[in-house]
Amino acid sequence: MANLFSGIFIFIASSAIIAAEPEAPSSSTSTSFSWDDLKSSLSNDATFQVSNVDDWFDQCIAPFADLNLPIPFGPCDKSISDSDCDDPVSNYQLYPQPSGLCMAAANCGYKKCEGGPFGKQTSSAGPAIFNSTQFPKEQWTEDDTNLDLPDVVVHPIHVGDLSAAVKFASEHKIGVSVKTSGHSYTGSSTKKGTLLLNLSKLQKYSPFGSIVECQVDPNIEEKGGAFQDACNYAIGRNKPAVLRVGGGELWDEALRAVFIDWNENANENNSQKYHVVSGAAGTVSAAGGWLASGGLSGTNGMRMFGLGIDQVLHIEMVLPSGKHVRFGPTEWEKQPGKMYAVTTKVTGYCNEGDLSDEDLWDWQECEDIDFAGLWYAVRGGGGGTYGVITSIYYQLHHFTKYESVVCLPTENFTSQSAEELEELGKKWIEFFLRFLYLPESIGVTEFASNSCGSPNGGFNPATGPSFVCNNNAGGILKGAWERFYSTDAVDISIDGSWPSYAHHSVFFGGTSSNIPEGRAYDGPQPGIYSSFDTFFDASTQDVVADEYMVFPTDTIVNKLDLMIEMFYECVFIHETCAPGGMYLLGGNIASADDGMNALSTSRRHSAFKFAVYSLEWRTKFKQIFYGVESGKPFAGKSFPGELCHNHVSPNFPTALKDDWTQGCDPRWSEEMRKEKCLSFHEAAWGTEGLMKLQGIHAAVDPDNLFNCWDCVGNAPDLKKEKKDKKKKDKKKKKMMKKYPNCNPDDWTMVGDGYCDSVYNNTECGFDGGDCL
């Protein structure tokens, strides 16, 4: 199986009311307007264009054709590779294309990332390139019914353009999709029949200096109310500074603005050095889907400071009505055990000024909008759903030194006996879990433990599990391992030569000719397929879940011995769990919760996530989570959520409605999956969370304009489902009492008005009378 995030770490190892959502509108079915009216409302520098399938192929698909990639997959090193080798495609090549149609995974130009000549994924080794003779342009474009391209694309320059486009869509009931760089693994930033707002040219802030030192800057009041409100909140959290990023900015730009542009001037022009919690890939949006999905930061301090959503101090956005607003907490209270104060009041403002000129913005307090609901929903409730983010104000932390740490086998590894390797494997798993989740049991402080994170940890010490550590915790990790188990088969090495993750990423970006000079690395590199999928492997006749599985911290802590044995068996014996590619969570993530965000409890209190390929083994682990015996089904009243919205495919094997330990079979028909399986959305946010988000979305977007595939507006109506289930359960009770010897697969079919021959017997009352 593929190491899901090995590309990133090559350089390291080397109470709402629920309203039914209306059907999503589409411009394809309307002829009552002219696009010229929209074009005339945009600024001169904004661009408008009708989508063209030829542009999509030429700009977004053709770059993958006929490349000679080095083996193993990575940058083309002319000193050790074929002189004619090519560097892999970079998203820096794709997202700026003038059509605005490109996705980081080529197949995500089709609905649910399935289509074209390669169709549905059928193996883990999906292609990264294609042969244009074998798969010519016609094979990519002839099935246009399955293409998921918008009708038109607008590249707004400023908030005025955004507002004009959204108001036009609202007036004519046109669906809206939103994209910055197309990194969505579910293809949610493109949708057929919509007006696509591509934010890649929207006003940027961090590259031009948008850091404000809240208790140092003498001109804080001149910078506007948003900075003042953000600083008030930062000071309330004991944080020294604020970074403003635009809705179309990339983490490459924000990382370099903080760690390189600002920090390298510290003690000269700037008084302090700072740290920002960020995404890993340079071309991931700093204010888009990454944040809306929770904001993972395995490389930059998430276990120390919380998730991306926990760093937000203030938000600016354009609502589905076209109204430009800003909002954030204005009252909060400290609670025991919480890293940050709990939000108790959110205040919002509406922009009544000239939206095209920021100097003429006029913020007035407005009370007719549920700003507390938006504060909850925007942070973790899914992207492209509640409007369009135009600015995020992030808190900054005091700078702390960066180290890359990796465990690698030594030359003595191959001379180990089978018994010695088994002992090593189990000892590494135990050490790994104790260091991260029970650190004091091996003489390590929680502070040191939380200072290490990774998107590429692992239970096999021979596959190069790696860490990113701060506060000199790399040496503490190494020393703790050497005290815990004496071996010369593996060794932990520490590289502290880079000042920050940003510096390391920029260096590694320089190894590819397809990444502009001085820009941060953008792995995992784009390919034909998305990085995740659940599929039927025809070669093995098995269902393969090449997906992360989230593991609860309390299960790891309270059932440590059992989990060590299960992990060893799954990784080393059956090889149905990934040996590496583990994304570490835990640490301070649980305590960083401000009590008003959409992250599911299953994610907030998780220890890590890693790939468990077998549905059978996923069931075994979930039986442990829920405390049920093998073979016993389990389903509670309110599903807590189970998937990580940042990294997932549209085919994720969600739990069955009547047995949460079992996963949905991708071979089932769409109709059967809807009947038997929890929706993607309920798996993402949990039952209660999804119902709350549905209420917020229905209020802010009553016409359901923002309706991407994995958006809340596209979820099943849970209120209606609950009513239907209650009705079915009532009928089942009645029928069971009336026909106690009848054992149908589905009681709703008994007495439904149609004669079903299978129930046409005396035990079932001749199908409840239907066959009489």
N, C-alpha and C positions, 0 to 999 in steps of 0.2 A: 504494500500500500504506500501511497505517496505520503511523505511528511508534509502536512498541510501548510506549514509556514516555514519550511526549510529555506525558501528563497530569501526571506528576510534575514536569516541568520547565517548565511554562508560566510559573511564577513566576521561574525562573532566566533564561529567554530574555526573557521580559519580565521360621592353620594348623589350622584347625578340622576336626572330623569332620563330614562332610555327612550329614544325616539327611533322608529323604524327609518332606516336610511333609504332615500329614493334611489332609483336606478341612476347610475352615473351618466351624465350627459356626454354627448360626442358631437364634434363639429361635422362629422361625416354625414350625419342625417339631417343637417339644417342647411337651408338655402336662403334664409331670410336676412342675410347680412353680406357685407362686402369686406374682404380683408383690407381693402384700401383704407377703410375707416380706421382700422387699427394702425396701419403703417403711418397714417398722417398724424396720429396721436403720440408717436415716438419721437425721441430726440434725433438729431441728425447723425449722431455717432452710433446709435443703436441699430442693430441689423434685424431684418425680417426676411424669412425665406420659406417657400413652400418645400416640404420634404420631397426628396427625390431618391428613389431606390438606387439609381446609378451612383449618386454622390455617396450614399451609404456604403456601397460595395467598394468604390474606388478609394475612399478615405478611411474606412473602418475595417474592411476585410482584406483588401489587397496587400496591406503591409505584412500579413502573415504568410504570404505566398512564397514558395520556392526558396526558403531560407536554409542555409547550411549551419545549423546550430551545433555548438560544441557539445561533447559528451564528457562529464555530466552536464546537464542543463545549467548554463551560467554564462558569464561574459566571455567573449572571444579573446583569448590570450594568444597573441600571435607567436609568442616565444615557445609555447608548448602545444599549440593546436595547428590544424591545417591553416595555411596562410590565407585560404579563401573562406574561412569561417565567418559567420555573421553574428552580431550581437542580437540577443532576443529583443522582440518588440518592447518598447517602453510606452507607458501611458502618457508620457510627455509628448509622444508622437501623435497620440490619438485624441486626447481631450481638446486640444486647441483647433482641431480641424474646422474649417468654416461652416460645414453643414451642421455642426453641433449634435450629430447623431451617434457618435461612437460610444461604445461601452467597453470596459476593460476586458470583459469576456465576450468574444465575437458572437457566440450563440445567444447572448442575451439581447440581441437585436430581434429575436423571435420571442413569442409568448412563452413565459415561464422558462426562458433560456433553452428551449428545445426546438430545433428545426434545421433547415438547410441540408446540405449533403451528408452531414454527420449525424443529424437527427438527435435522438435521445441518447444520453451517455449509457454505455454498456460495459465499461471497464474503468478501473482506476487510472490506467495509463492513457488518459485522453490526449489527443494531439495538441501540440502547441503551434503547429504550422500546417500548411497543406500544399499539395502539388496542384498547380493551376491547370495543368494538362488533364489530370485525372478528375479534378473538381473545378471546372470552368465557371465563369461568372453566372452563366444561365442557371446552373444548379443551385446557386445561392439566392437568386432573385425570382425564379419562376413561381415559387410557392408564396406569392405575396399575401395570401389570406392568413398565413401564420406569422408574417412579419408584424412586429409590435412598434412600428415607427409612428411618430406623431404626424398630424396633418401639416403643421407649420412650426417653425422654430423662431423664437425671439431671443436675441442676445441684448438684454437691458444693460445700460451703462450706469444708471443711477436709480434711486428709489422712484422717481417720477415715471420712468419707463416701466418699472415693475408694476406700479399702481395702475397705470393706464392699461397695460395688458390684462391684468387681473380684472379690472372693471369691465373691460370689453368682453372677457370670457363670462363674467357674471351676468352681464346684460343679455348675452345671447345663449346662455346655458351651454357653454363649451367646456368640456373637461380640461383640466390643467395638470400637466406633469412638470417635475422640477429636476434639474440636473446641474451638477458642477463639473465633476470629472468622470462620472459613469462607473464608479467603483462598486455599485450595488451587486452583491452576489445573487440576488433574486431577480435582477432586472427591473427593479421598481422605479428607476429613474427614466423610463421610457414607456409610452403607452400609445397604442393605436387610436387615432381619432381625436387626439388632444392637441392643445396648444402647449408646446414645450417651452418652458422658461429655462434657458441655459445661462447659468450665472457666472460663467468663467470670465466674462468681461466686466462684471459688476464692480463698483467702487471698492478698492482695497485700502486697508489702513496700516497693517503691521509693517509692510515694506517701507513705509514713509515715516515711521516713528510714532507708534500709538501706545507706548508704555507711559503710564502715569504713576509716579510714586506718591501714594496717597497722603503721607504725612510730611512730605518733603517739598513737593511741587508748590511754589507760591502762587501759581496761576490756575489752580484747580477750578476755581469758580468760573473762569473764562472759558474753560473747556466744555461747558454745557452741563445740563442737569443730569444726563445719563452717567457721565463720569463721576459727578458728585454723589449720586445715589449708589453707584457701584463701589466707590471708595468708602462710603459709610458702611456698606455691608462688609467690605474687605476688612476694615478696621474692627468691626464687630466680630470678625473671625480671627483677628490677630494676624492678618496677612498684609504685607507691605506695599503691594503694587497691583496694578490692573493692566491687562493687555486687551485692546480692542481689535477684533478681526472682522472683516467683511464677510457677507454671506457667500461670496464666490471665492474666498481665499483657500489656499491649500496649506497643509501642514508644513510643506517645504518652506513656504514664505514665512509662516509664523515662527517655526523653529529657528530659522536663520536670523530673524529679527530679534529674538530673545538671546539665544546662546552665542551668536556670533556678532551681529551688529551692535547689540547693547553690551553684552558681557565683556567683549574684548576692548570696550572703551571704559570699563569700570575703573575707578580710582583715577581717571583722567577727567572725562566729561560727566560720567555717571557715578553715583555714590555707592551703588550696591550691584552685586551680581544676582541674577534671578533664574528660576526654574519654572517651566510650564509643563503641565501634564498634557500629553499629546498622543495622536495616532503615530503609527510607525512608518507607514509608507508615505513618501513625499507628496504623491499626487492624491492622497485622501483629503477630502474637504474638511476644513477646520471648523465649519459651522453647519454642515449639512447632515447627510445620513449617518456619519460616524457618531455625531453627538446625539442625533434623534434616536439612535439605536442603543444608547447607553454610554458609548465612548470608552472603549478599551484602550489601555496604555501599558502593555506588557513591557515596553522598552523604556518607559519614562516616568516611573514613580507612582503607578496606580495603587500599589499595595501600601505606599507611604501616605498618599494624599486623597485617595478615593478615585472614582471614575470621572470621566469627562463631564458628565452631567453634574457632578458634585463641585466642579470648579466654576460653574456659571454664577455670575453676580447680577447680570442685567441682560435683557434681550430686546432687540428691535426687530420688528417683522411687519410684513404687509399681510393683512388678513384676507380671507376669500371675498370680502366685500370691496377690497381695494384700499381700505383704511390703513394708514401707516401708524403703528403704535409702538410704544416702548413700555416695559414693565419690569418689576423686580421686587424682592422683599424689602419692606420698610420697617417691619417689626419682627423680632425673633426672641427666643428665650433659650438659655443654656440648660441642658439636661445632663444628668450623670451618665457617663458611658458614651456620650456623643462627642465626636471630634469637632463637629460644627454645630452651632446653635440651630434649633428647630424653627422653621419658618412659621410665623403665626399670622402675618398680614402681607399681602402683595398689593402694590399700588401701580396703577397704569395711567398712561398719558396718550392722547391722540395728537397727531401732527396736523395743525391747521394752517401751516405755512406753505411756502413754495417747495414742493418735494424735489424739484430738479436742482435746487441750490441749497446745500446744507447750511450756509450762512443765514438763510432766510427761513429755516425751520422754526416753527412756533408750537411748542409743546404745551398743551392744556390738559389738565386732569379730566378724565372722563370716567363715568361710573356705569355705563350701559353695557359694558363688556365684562365677561367673567375672567378677569386677569389671573385670579388664583387657579382657575381651571387650566388656563393656558400655561402657567408656570409649571403645573403638574404634567400636562400632556406633552409639551414641546421637549422636555427633558426626559427622553426615554420612550416616548409614545409613538415612535415611528416617523420617518421623514415624508415630506411631500403630502402632508395630511391636514394641517391646521392653518396653512398659509405659507409664506416664504420668509425665511430668516434673512435679514439684511445686515445685522451686526450682533456679535456676541461679545460680552465683556467677561474675560476670564480672570480669576485670581492668579497671582504669581506667588511663588514660594522663594525663600532664600536658597541660593545656589548650593548645591552639594556635588562633590566630585563623583565622576562616573567611572565604572570599571566593567569590562566584559570578562566573564568567567565561563570556562568550559571544562567539562570532564571528558577526558579522552583515554582510550586504552594505551598502555605502554607496550614496549616490545616483549614484555613478559606475559602479556595477556594470552597469547596463543598456547603457551606452555601450561596453562592451568588445566587441572583435571575437571571432569564433568561435575564432581561433587564440589570442588572449589568454586566453579563458575555459578553453581546453584546458590551456594552460600553468599557469594558476592552479590548476585542479583537480588536476593532477599534482603541483605544488609543495606544495599543502596536504596531500595524501596522504603525500608524502615527509616533510614537516615533522612531521605528526601522528605518524607511526610512529617517526621518529628521536627526537623529544622524549620519547616514552613508553618506547621500548625500546632506543634507542641514544643516550641523551642526551649523552654525552660527545663524540659525533661532531659536535655543533653547539654545543659549549661550555657545556653544562648539566650540573650535577651529578646523580647518581642520587638524592640526597636531595631536590632540588627537583622532579625528575621524579616521584618516588614520592609527593610531597605533593599531586599533582593526580589526581583520579579523576572518574568520571562514569558515570551510566547513560544518558546522552544525547549521547555523542560522535558523530562522523560524518565521512565522507569528502567531503561536499559543503559547502564553507564558506558557501554561500548559504542553507543550510537551518537555520542557527542552532545548530551544534554547541556544546555547553556543557560546562563543567568546574566541579567543586567543588575549590578549592585551599586548602591550609593553609600555614603558615610563610611567608607572603608570596610564595608560588610563582606566584600569578597574574601579578604584574608580571614575573617571570622568564620565564614563558611568552610574554607579550606582547612583551617585548624580544627574545626568541630568534626569534620569528616575523618581526619587523621587520628583524632582521639577516639572516635566511635568505632573505627574498624581499620585494622592494620593490613595493608595489601600493597603489593608492588605491581598489580595488574592494571590499575587505572591511576590517573593523576589529574589533579585539578590545577589548571593554569589561570593566571590572572593577568589581564592586559589593562594597565591604567594609564596608557600613553595618550588617550584622547580626553580632552577637557569635558566633553559632553556627548550624548547620543547624537546630537545634531552634527557635530564635527565628524564622528565616525560614519554617519550615514552619507554625508557629503563626500567624504573620501571614497566610500564604496560606490557612490554614484559616478565617480570619475572613472571607474573601470569599464563603463559602457559608453560606446560612442553615440548611443541613442538617448542618453540622458544629458541635457545641456550642462555645460561646464558650471561648476559651483552649486548644482542643485542636489537635493537629497535623493537617495536611492528610493525606488518606488516598487519594490517587490512585495508580494509575489508578482512576477511579471505577467502581463496579459497573455492570454492563450485563446484557443477556440472555446473550451469549456470553462465554466466557473470552477473555483477551487473546491467546491463542495457539491455532493449529490448523493442521492440514494437511488439505487438502480438494481435491475436484475442482470447479473453477469452470466451471459449465455455460455461462456467457456467453462464455468464451474457449476452452473445451475443453482447459484446462491443469490440471495438478496444481500447486497452490500450497502451498508450505511457509511459512506465516506463523509461522516458528519461528526461534529463535536457532540459529546455528552457531558452535561453539567453534573458535578458531584457535590453534594451538600457537605459543608464543613463539619456539621455535628456527626454525620455518619463516619467521617474519617477519624474524628477525635474519639468518639465513643465506641467504635468497633474496629479499632486499629489493627489488632491481630488478624481478624477475619479479612479485612480489606487487603492486608499485605499478601496473604495467601491467594486471594482471588486475583489480585493484580499480577502476581507472579505467574499464576496459571494462565491467565488471559494473554499476557504479553509473551512469555517465554515458551509455554507448552503448546497452546492452541494457536498462538500468533494471530489472534483476532482482535487484539487491542494494539493501538499504535505504540511502538517503542519510544517514540519521541513526538515532537510537535505539540507538546502539552502547554496550554495557556494557563499560567498561574493566576489565581484570583485570591480571595481571602485577605489576610492582613487587616488594614484599616477600612476596607471597603464597606463593611457592615456599619461601622460607627460613623462613617462620613455621610450617612443618609440625613437629609434635612427634613424628612417626613412629608415631603410634598413633591414627589416625582413618580414617574410611571414604571420604574424598574420593578420587575416581578420579585417576589420574595425568594424564589428559587435562585435567581441570579445574585441578588444582594447578599445572600448568605451561602454562596458557593465557595468551594475550596479551589477548584480548577476545572477545566474542561479539556478533554482529549478524545480522540476518535476511537469509538468502539464499533467495529465493522459489522459484527454479527447481531441480528435482531434477538437471537437467543440469549446472547450475553448481555445485551442491553436490558432484557427482561430480568435476568439473574440479578443485575445490580439494582434495578428498580424494586425488586422484591425486598432487598435489604433496606433501601430507602424508606419504603412504606411499611416495613416490618410484617410482611406476610409470608406464609409458607410457600414453598415451591408448588406450582400448579394451582394455587388458590388465586382467584381474581380479586381485584381491589379497585373500588371507585368511591371517592368521597363526595361531599356535597359541592365543594368549590375547588376546581383545579388550580394548583399553585403556579402553573407555568413550568416549562422544562427546556425550551430552546433559547439560545443566545442570538438575539436579533442582529448583532454585528456580523456574525459569521455563520451562515446557514444557507441551504438551498431551498427552492420552492417545493422540493420533494421530501423534505424532512419527515421521518417516520413518526408523526405525532401519535400520542396515546389513543387507545380505543376508548370510546365513551363509556363502555361498561367494564373495562379492565385497564386501568392506567399503567399496569406493568407491561402490557403488550404494545407493540408498535404497528402502525399502519403499513400494509403491504403495498408497495408501489405497483404490483401487478393488477391490483383491483381497479375496476372501472371508476371513473370520476364520480358516478352516481353512488357506487358502493362506498367509496371513501367518505362522501358527504354524510352517508347514513351511519357508518360505523365509527368514523374517526373524528377526534376533536379537530377543529379548524386550526390552520397555521396560526391564526391570530390569537386563539385561546391558549395555544401552546406557548406563544410569545409573552403574553401579558397576564395569563391566568384569568379565571372566570370573572372575579370581582374587578380586577384591573381593566379588563376589556370592556365590561359594562360601563364603568366610569368613563373610559375614553370614548366610547360610543356616544354617551350623553354630551360630553364636551364637544365632540366633532359635530354632532347634529345641531348644536346651538350656534357654533361659529361658522359652519358651512352647510346651511339648510338645503342648498341645492346639490350637495354632494359633488362639487366640482373637482375637489382634490381626492382622487379615488384610484391610486395605484394598486397593483395586484396585492401587495402585502400591507396596504394601508388599512387603518381601522374602518374607514368608510366602505371597504369591500368585504368586511367580516359578516358572518351570519348574524341575524338579529337574535341575540341571546335571550331577550325578554320573551320573544315569540316562541323560541325553542323551549324555554322553561314551561310556558303555558301548554304547548303541545305535549311535552313529556308528562306533565301532570295529568292531562286528559287521557293519555295512553295508559299510564299507571292505574288510573281510576277504572278504565275499561278492563284492564287485565285482572284487577282484583274481582270485579264483578263476574267476569267470564270464568275465572278459576273457581269461584264459589259455585257457579251454576254447572260447570262441567269439570269436576275434580279429577276425572280420569283422562282428560284430554291433555296432551303434551305437545303443543304446536311450537314451531320455531319462532313464530311471530303471532302473538295474540291479537294484534290489530287486524289480522286477516280473517279472524273468526267473527262472523256476524257483521261483515263490512258491506253486505249487499251483493257480493259476487260469490258464485259457487266455486270453491276451490276443492278439487277432487281429493287432494291429500287429506282434507279434514272432513270429507263426506262419509262419516261413520257415526255410530251411535254414541261413542265416547265423547265426540265433539258436537253432539246435537245436530249432526248433518250440517257441519260448518255454521253452527249457530242459527240454523234455520234457512240459510241462504240456498241450500240445495233441495229444499222441500217444494 
